[in-house]
Amino acid sequence: MPDRSPIPIQLTLQKVDRLCLLEMTWGQGQRASFSVPYPEELIALYDQWQAAYLKFYRGMRGRVLSTGITTAPTTDLRKPLDQADQALTEAMGTWLNSQLYDLRSRILQQYQGQPLRLYLTIAHLPLARLPWETWDLNLGLPAQSIQIVRAPQNINAPPALKRRKPRILAILGDDTGLDLAGDRNALTHLKRQAEVVFVGWKTTDTEQTLLNRITSEIVDPRGWDLLFFAGHSNETTTTGGELSLGPNITLSIRNLAPKLRIALSHGLQAAVFNSCRGLNIAESLIDLGLGQVLVMREPIHNQVAVGFLQAFLAALGDRADIYGAMVAAQAFLTNNPQDYLATGSIASLFCHPGAQLYQLPETKGWRSLLPNRLELAALAIAGICTLPVFQDALLNGRTLTQALYRQTTGQRGLVAKPIVLVQIDSKSIQAWNVPPHEILPFNRSRLAEVVKKADGAKVVGLDFLFGDRTTAKADGDLVRTVGRNVVVGSSIGGGKLVGPNPALGLQARQGYIEVETPPLRLEMPPRNCTLNCPIAYQLAGRKSPAHPPLFGNADR
């Protein structure tokens, strides 16, 4: 598949005396130079436009110009701004297409069906403020065949590497005179495609608390793809621009640079500053190695900032790259002059020549619901853990580990009195001279003698089934001996306990004595086994004062 990435062209402008010197470089070291008179009249028209613009709008996102009040502009102010905007746009187009005709022709000669990207570096601030993005080099060509982006004079670091999963850090700065809820809501709509984290000023913050929280988020080792800032900002000649993070709390890009370098090492790709006068900010960040920085060259009204951001993020969410999203947002502002008069060309995108334009990863239809490898592994493990066989294996492992630990450390649990296991085995039967016909079923009078000897025990358990009757005397001896602290054995039949013959009159608690074969162990009881438990559980439960009463009914 042929490479369709844009072909880079570098264009550098500077002012020397009363001339504009332009140098164009492209391809394998090709270079061309041009010079035209400095556009004094064009700069004067820009100054007139800016004065009308600042009178029309209030509530700017710039500390110097912010009044803290948003007021509706009057009709008298709309007309001068509209006229100044038309005059500037027409003069800018005339100058670009006449004075720079030779440059324009040379640029168009490089177009051979593959997109071109013009990196514009302007060393003179008044020229840099002009809306170069309105230069229609695409006339007669497919849309975005020639992209105009900006690049600073100095770039000392390579662009950061790309990451797979998108993460966006949104810094909401000082909102004095502003309403940043629109920015927050617009960004929230991207949460379906990216992780969006908000951080910003709180009324309880001290200056150091706020700075620590913001910078700690910036250097998060998980990294960020996109850094977003909304609030007041301004140009500064020596510190690379400054951001207002809270009332009377500002931070210069120069002081923030060490933290940003860490963020770049973690994969930071791009930044968007929805705030005023960002030329210095963009140049400083591209110099650090950031791939792209979108800024507003002029002060921007709060309503315009929100409208631009909504259109920008909508296009970005539809898989436009950051340049295409900016173009879409500019078109939205231009096509709605009733709400955003003369604001369609105040945004500029600065790009590192070695970086690819940032774009959210593709998430189409049902494919967006598919888990990634880590999520798939977690789902598989969760599914396996629900299988009874796997649960038994986990339980066996835990039981074995606990048994080995207790055996090794000698920790056998805390008991108030010793537990005595009395086994009626063949040796006991011989000592008693029990005749064979009294062994199965075992003579009840013999059991009564055993229970009498355990008179001081708190609980007594008889692991016997009493389903058949013997002699009346033997039955009577057993019934009289069995007291309120005896648990007798039962069997499970048809899901219910089958206990002693009711005719015996035994009123002891019952516990079933079946075991699994293999591996010859008591099965786990139900969650509530008050009336249907293994005999060992019934014996242990009798020690709890909160446990239900010891006795059951005579027919159980």
C-alpha positions in Angstrom: 0.0 0.0 0.0 1.6 3.4 -1.0 2.5 5.8 1.7 0.0 8.6 1.9 1.5 10.6 4.8 2.0 14.3 3.9 5.2 15.4 2.3 6.8 18.1 4.5 7.7 21.6 3.3 9.4 24.1 5.6 8.7 27.8 5.1 10.6 30.3 7.3 9.7 34.0 7.5 11.6 36.9 9.1 11.7 40.7 8.9 14.9 42.4 7.8 14.6 46.2 7.7 11.5 46.9 5.5 11.5 43.5 3.8 10.0 40.0 4.5 12.5 37.3 3.7 11.1 33.8 3.0 12.9 30.6 2.6 11.3 27.4 1.4 13.0 24.0 1.9 11.8 20.6 0.8 12.7 17.2 -0.6 16.3 16.2 -0.7 17.8 19.5 0.4 16.0 21.7 -2.2 15.8 25.3 -1.2 14.3 28.5 -2.6 14.4 32.1 -1.3 11.9 35.0 -1.8 11.7 38.6 -0.6 8.7 41.0 -0.6 8.1 44.4 1.0 7.0 44.3 4.6 3.2 44.6 4.6 2.8 47.8 6.6 -0.8 48.3 5.5 -1.7 44.7 6.4 -0.3 45.0 9.9 -2.3 48.2 10.3 -5.5 46.5 9.3 -4.7 43.7 11.8 -4.4 46.3 14.6 -7.7 47.8 13.6 -9.3 44.3 13.6 -7.8 43.5 17.0 -9.1 46.7 18.5 -12.7 46.1 17.2 -12.4 42.4 18.4 -11.5 43.3 21.9 -14.3 45.9 22.2 -16.8 43.4 20.9 -16.0 40.6 23.3 -15.9 40.5 27.1 -15.0 37.7 29.5 -11.8 36.8 27.7 -9.6 33.9 28.8 -6.6 36.1 29.4 -5.6 37.6 32.7 -4.8 41.0 31.4 -8.0 41.4 29.4 -10.4 39.5 31.7 -13.1 41.7 33.3 -14.7 38.9 35.2 -18.1 39.8 33.5 -19.7 38.3 30.4 -21.9 40.9 28.7 -23.8 40.7 25.5 -22.2 42.8 22.8 -24.3 45.7 21.3 -25.2 46.1 17.7 -22.9 49.2 17.4 -19.9 47.0 18.2 -20.9 44.2 15.9 -20.8 46.2 12.7 -17.2 47.7 13.2 -15.9 44.2 13.9 -17.6 42.7 10.9 -16.2 45.4 8.7 -12.7 45.1 10.2 -12.8 41.3 9.8 -13.8 41.5 6.1 -11.1 44.2 5.4 -8.4 42.1 7.1 -9.4 38.9 5.3 -9.5 40.5 1.9 -6.1 42.2 2.4 -4.5 39.1 3.7 -5.8 37.1 0.6 -4.6 39.8 -1.8 -1.1 39.9 -0.2 -0.7 36.1 -0.1 -1.8 35.6 -3.7 0.0 38.6 -5.3 3.1 39.4 -3.3 3.7 35.7 -2.6 2.6 34.5 -6.0 6.0 33.0 -6.8 6.1 31.2 -3.5 2.6 29.9 -4.0 3.5 28.5 -7.4 6.6 26.8 -6.1 4.5 25.1 -3.3 1.8 23.9 -5.7 4.5 22.4 -8.0 5.4 20.0 -5.3 1.8 18.5 -5.2 1.7 15.3 -7.2 -1.4 13.8 -5.8 0.1 13.2 -2.3 -0.8 15.6 0.5 1.7 18.4 1.5 2.2 19.7 4.9 3.6 23.3 5.1 5.5 23.9 8.4 5.4 27.7 8.9 8.1 29.3 11.1 7.7 33.0 11.7 10.4 34.9 13.6 8.5 38.3 13.7 5.6 38.5 16.2 3.4 40.9 14.2 3.7 38.6 11.2 3.0 35.6 13.4 -0.3 37.1 14.6 -1.6 37.3 11.1 -4.2 34.5 10.1 -1.9 32.5 7.8 -4.3 29.6 8.2 -6.7 31.5 5.8 -4.2 31.0 2.9 -6.3 29.0 0.4 -3.6 26.8 -1.2 -6.2 24.0 -1.7 -8.1 25.9 -4.3 -9.0 23.4 -7.0 -7.5 20.5 -5.0 -9.2 18.0 -2.7 -9.7 19.2 0.9 -6.6 19.3 3.1 -4.3 18.5 0.2 -2.1 21.2 1.5 -2.0 21.5 5.3 -0.7 24.7 7.0 0.7 24.1 10.5 3.2 26.1 12.5 6.6 25.2 13.8 8.8 27.2 16.2 12.3 28.4 15.4 14.0 26.2 18.0 13.3 22.5 18.5 15.7 20.7 20.8 14.0 17.4 21.5 12.6 14.6 19.3 8.8 13.9 19.4 7.5 11.5 22.1 6.6 7.9 21.1 3.0 6.9 20.6 0.9 5.0 23.1 -1.9 2.5 22.4 -4.6 3.3 25.0 -5.6 7.0 25.0 -5.5 9.0 28.2 -6.4 12.7 28.5 -5.4 14.9 31.4 -7.7 18.0 31.6 -6.4 20.9 33.7 -9.2 23.3 34.6 -7.4 26.5 35.7 -8.5 29.8 37.2 -12.2 30.3 36.3 -12.5 33.9 37.5 -15.0 35.5 35.2 -15.4 32.3 33.2 -17.6 29.2 33.2 -15.5 26.1 32.5 -18.5 23.7 32.9 -18.8 23.8 29.1 -15.2 22.6 28.7 -15.8 19.8 31.2 -19.0 18.6 29.6 -17.4 18.6 26.1 -14.5 16.5 27.3 -16.8 14.1 29.2 -18.2 13.0 25.8 -14.8 11.5 25.0 -14.9 9.1 27.9 -16.3 6.4 25.6 -13.1 6.4 23.6 -10.5 7.6 26.1 -9.8 7.8 29.8 -10.4 11.5 30.8 -9.0 12.8 34.2 -9.9 16.2 35.5 -7.7 18.2 37.9 -7.9 21.8 38.9 -8.3 24.5 41.5 -10.5 24.0 44.6 -11.6 26.7 47.0 -9.8 25.1 49.8 -6.4 24.9 47.9 -3.3 26.7 49.0 -0.9 27.6 46.2 1.5 24.7 47.0 -1.3 22.2 47.4 -2.7 23.1 43.9 0.7 23.0 42.3 1.6 19.7 43.9 -1.6 18.1 42.8 -1.4 19.3 39.2 2.3 18.4 38.7 1.8 15.0 40.3 -0.9 14.2 37.7 1.3 15.4 34.9 4.1 13.0 35.8 1.7 10.0 36.3 3.9 7.0 35.2 0.9 5.6 33.3 1.4 8.5 30.9 -1.0 10.8 29.0 -1.7 11.1 25.3 -3.3 14.5 25.3 -2.9 17.5 27.7 -5.8 19.9 27.8 -5.9 23.3 29.5 -8.9 25.7 30.0 -8.7 28.9 31.8 -6.7 32.1 31.7 -3.3 32.2 30.0 -1.0 34.8 28.5 2.2 35.4 26.4 5.5 36.1 28.1 8.7 36.9 26.3 11.1 35.2 28.8 9.2 32.3 30.4 7.5 30.7 27.4 4.0 31.8 28.4 2.1 31.4 31.6 -1.0 29.6 32.9 -3.3 30.9 35.6 -4.1 27.8 37.7 -6.1 29.6 40.4 -6.8 33.1 41.7 -3.4 34.8 41.9 -1.7 31.4 41.2 0.3 31.4 37.9 2.8 28.9 36.5 5.2 29.6 33.7 5.9 27.0 31.0 9.6 27.4 31.9 9.0 26.3 35.5 6.6 23.5 34.3 9.1 22.2 31.7 10.8 19.6 34.0 7.5 17.9 34.7 6.5 18.1 31.0 9.7 16.3 30.0 8.7 13.4 32.3 5.3 13.4 30.7 6.9 13.3 27.3 9.0 10.3 28.4 5.7 8.6 29.4 4.2 9.2 25.9 2.6 12.6 25.9 1.6 13.4 22.3 -0.3 16.6 22.0 -1.7 19.5 23.9 -4.7 21.8 23.5 -4.9 25.2 25.2 -8.4 26.6 25.1 -7.2 29.9 26.5 -5.8 33.3 25.3 -2.6 34.2 23.5 -0.8 30.9 23.2 1.9 31.5 20.6 4.7 31.5 23.2 3.2 28.5 24.9 3.1 26.5 21.7 6.6 27.3 20.7 8.0 26.4 24.1 6.2 23.0 24.1 7.2 22.0 20.6 10.8 22.9 21.6 10.5 20.4 24.5 9.5 17.7 22.0 5.7 17.7 22.1 4.2 16.5 18.8 1.4 19.0 18.4 0.1 22.0 20.3 -3.2 23.7 19.5 -3.5 27.3 20.8 -5.5 30.5 20.3 -3.3 33.3 19.0 -5.8 35.9 20.3 -7.8 36.5 23.4 -10.9 34.3 23.2 -14.3 34.8 24.6 -15.6 32.1 26.9 -18.6 31.3 24.7 -16.4 31.1 21.6 -13.9 28.8 23.5 -16.7 26.4 24.4 -18.2 26.4 20.8 -14.7 25.8 19.3 -14.0 22.9 21.8 -17.3 21.2 21.2 -16.8 21.2 17.4 -13.2 20.2 17.8 -13.8 17.2 20.1 -16.8 16.1 18.0 -14.5 15.8 14.9 -11.7 14.3 17.0 -14.2 11.7 18.3 -15.1 10.9 14.7 -11.5 9.8 14.0 -10.3 13.1 12.5 -6.7 13.9 13.3 -5.9 17.0 15.4 -5.4 19.1 12.2 -8.7 18.0 10.6 -10.5 18.5 13.9 -9.1 22.1 14.1 -10.2 22.8 10.5 -13.7 21.4 11.3 -14.0 23.6 14.4 -12.8 26.7 12.5 -15.4 26.0 9.8 -18.1 25.7 12.5 -17.2 29.2 13.9 -17.0 30.8 10.5 -20.4 29.4 9.4 -22.1 30.7 12.6 -21.2 34.4 12.6 -24.3 35.3 14.6 -22.7 33.6 17.6 -19.0 33.6 16.8 -18.3 36.7 14.7 -14.7 37.0 13.4 -13.3 34.0 15.3 -12.9 31.4 12.6 -9.1 31.9 12.2 -7.8 32.6 15.7 -6.7 29.0 16.3 -3.3 27.7 15.2 -1.7 24.3 15.3 2.0 24.0 16.0 3.6 20.7 14.9 6.9 19.0 15.5 8.2 18.1 11.9 9.0 14.6 13.1 5.7 13.8 14.6 2.6 12.2 13.2 -0.7 14.1 13.8 -2.5 12.9 16.9 -5.6 10.8 16.3 -7.8 8.7 18.6 -7.6 5.0 18.0 -10.4 3.4 16.0 -13.4 2.0 17.9 -16.0 0.8 15.4 -19.3 -0.8 16.2 -19.2 -4.1 18.0 -15.4 -4.2 17.9 -15.3 -1.5 20.5 -17.0 -3.9 22.9 -14.3 -6.6 22.5 -11.9 -6.9 25.5 -8.2 -6.4 25.2 -5.8 -9.1 26.1 -5.6 -8.2 29.8 -9.4 -7.9 30.1 -9.8 -11.2 28.2 -7.4 -13.0 30.6 -9.3 -11.5 33.6 -12.7 -12.7 32.2 -11.2 -16.2 31.5 -9.9 -16.5 35.1 -13.2 -15.3 36.5 -15.1 -17.8 34.5 -12.8 -20.7 35.5 -13.2 -19.7 39.2 -16.9 -20.2 39.0 -16.6 -23.9 38.1 -17.3 -26.2 41.0 -14.2 -28.4 40.2 -12.0 -25.3 40.4 -13.6 -24.1 43.6 -13.0 -27.5 45.2 -9.3 -27.3 44.1 -8.9 -23.9 45.7 -10.6 -25.1 48.9 -8.4 -28.2 49.1 -5.3 -26.1 48.6 -6.4 -23.6 51.3 -7.3 -26.4 53.7 -4.0 -28.2 53.1 -2.0 -25.0 53.6 -3.8 -24.2 56.8 -3.3 -27.7 58.1 0.5 -27.7 57.3 0.8 -24.2 58.9 -0.9 -25.3 62.1 1.0 -28.5 62.2 4.3 -26.7 61.7 3.7 -23.9 64.2 1.7 -25.9 66.7 -1.3 -23.5 66.5 -4.3 -25.8 67.1 -6.8 -23.1 68.0 -8.1 -21.8 71.3 -10.4 -24.2 73.2 -11.8 -23.8 76.7 -11.7 -27.5 77.4 -10.0 -30.5 75.7 -11.9 -32.5 73.1 -12.0 -36.2 73.8 -12.6 -38.7 71.0 -13.9 -42.0 72.4 -13.8 -44.8 69.8 -15.8 -48.0 70.5 -13.5 -50.4 68.6 -13.0 -54.2 68.7 -10.7 -53.9 71.7 -13.4 -52.1 73.7 -16.0 -54.7 72.7 -13.7 -57.5 73.9 -13.1 -55.7 77.2 -16.9 -55.4 77.7 -17.6 -59.0 76.7 -20.3 -57.7 74.3 -22.0 -60.6 72.6 -22.2 -60.6 68.8 -26.0 -60.0 68.7 -25.5 -56.7 70.6 -23.0 -55.2 68.3 -25.1 -54.4 65.2 -27.1 -52.5 66.3 -25.1 -51.7 69.3 -26.6 -52.2 72.7 -28.3 -49.0 73.9 -27.5 -49.8 77.5 -23.8 -49.9 76.8 -24.1 -46.4 75.1 -25.9 -45.1 78.1 -23.0 -46.2 80.3 -20.6 -44.2 78.1 -22.8 -41.1 78.2 -22.9 -41.3 82.0 -19.2 -41.3 82.2 -19.1 -38.1 80.2 -21.5 -36.3 82.6 -19.1 -33.3 83.0 -18.8 -32.7 79.2 -20.4 -29.6 77.7 -21.5 -31.4 74.6 -21.6 -35.1 73.7 -22.0 -36.5 70.2 -23.0 -40.0 69.4 -22.0 -41.1 65.9 -24.6 -43.8 65.7 -27.8 -44.4 63.8 -30.8 -45.3 65.9 -33.2 -46.4 63.3 -34.1 -49.9 64.9 -35.4 -50.7 68.3 -33.9 -53.2 70.7 -35.2 -54.1 74.2 -37.4 -51.7 76.1 -35.0 -51.7 79.0 -32.0 -50.7 76.8 -34.1 -48.0 75.1 -35.1 -46.7 78.4 -31.6 -46.5 79.7 -30.5 -44.5 76.7 -33.4 -42.1 76.7 -33.0 -41.4 80.4 -29.3 -40.9 80.0 -29.3 -38.6 76.9 -29.7 -35.0 78.2 -29.9 -31.6 76.7 -26.3 -31.6 75.6 -26.2 -34.6 73.2 -26.1 -34.7 69.4 -27.0 -37.9 67.7 -26.2 -39.2 64.3 -28.7 -39.1 61.4 -28.8 -40.0 57.7 -29.9 -38.0 54.7 -32.7 -39.6 52.7 -34.6 -37.8 49.9 -32.9 -34.5 50.9 -34.2 -34.7 54.5 -32.7 -36.0 57.8 -33.7 -39.5 58.8 -33.0 -39.6 62.5 -33.8 -42.0 65.4 -37.0 -44.0 65.4 -39.6 -41.6 67.0 -40.7 -44.4 69.2 -37.4 -44.1 71.1 -38.4 -40.7 72.4 -34.9 -39.2 71.8 -35.0 -35.4 71.8 -31.4 -34.7 71.1 -30.0 -32.5 68.3 -29.3 -34.4 65.0 -26.4 -34.2 62.5 -25.9 -36.3 59.5 -22.8 -38.6 59.3 -22.5 -39.3 55.5 -19.2 -38.6 53.8 -18.2 -38.4 50.2 -16.6 -41.5 48.7 -14.1 -40.7 47.5 -12.4 -38.9 49.1 -14.1 -39.8 52.4 -14.7 -36.3 53.8 -17.6 -34.4 55.0 -19.2 -32.3 52.3 -19.6 -28.5 52.7 -23.0 -27.7 54.4 -25.5 -25.3 53.0 -25.1 -21.6 54.0 -27.7 -22.0 56.8 -27.4 -25.5 58.2 -29.1 -25.0 61.5 -31.4 -28.0 61.0 -29.4 -29.9 58.3 -25.7 -30.0 59.2 -23.0 -32.6 59.5 -22.6 -33.9 63.1 -19.3 -32.2 63.5 -20.8 -28.8 62.7 -23.7 -29.4 65.1 -21.2 -30.2 67.9 -19.2 -27.1 67.2 -22.3 -24.9 67.0 -23.6 -26.0 70.4 -20.8 -23.9 72.0 -22.1 -20.6 70.6 -24.6 -18.8 73.0 -26.2 -17.2 70.0 -26.9 -20.5 68.3 -30.5 -21.8 68.1 -31.7 -24.1 70.9 -30.1 -27.5 71.3 -33.2 -29.7 71.0 -35.4 -30.6 68.1 -38.8 -32.2 68.0 -39.3 -35.8 69.0 -40.3 -36.8 65.5 -37.0 -35.7 63.9 
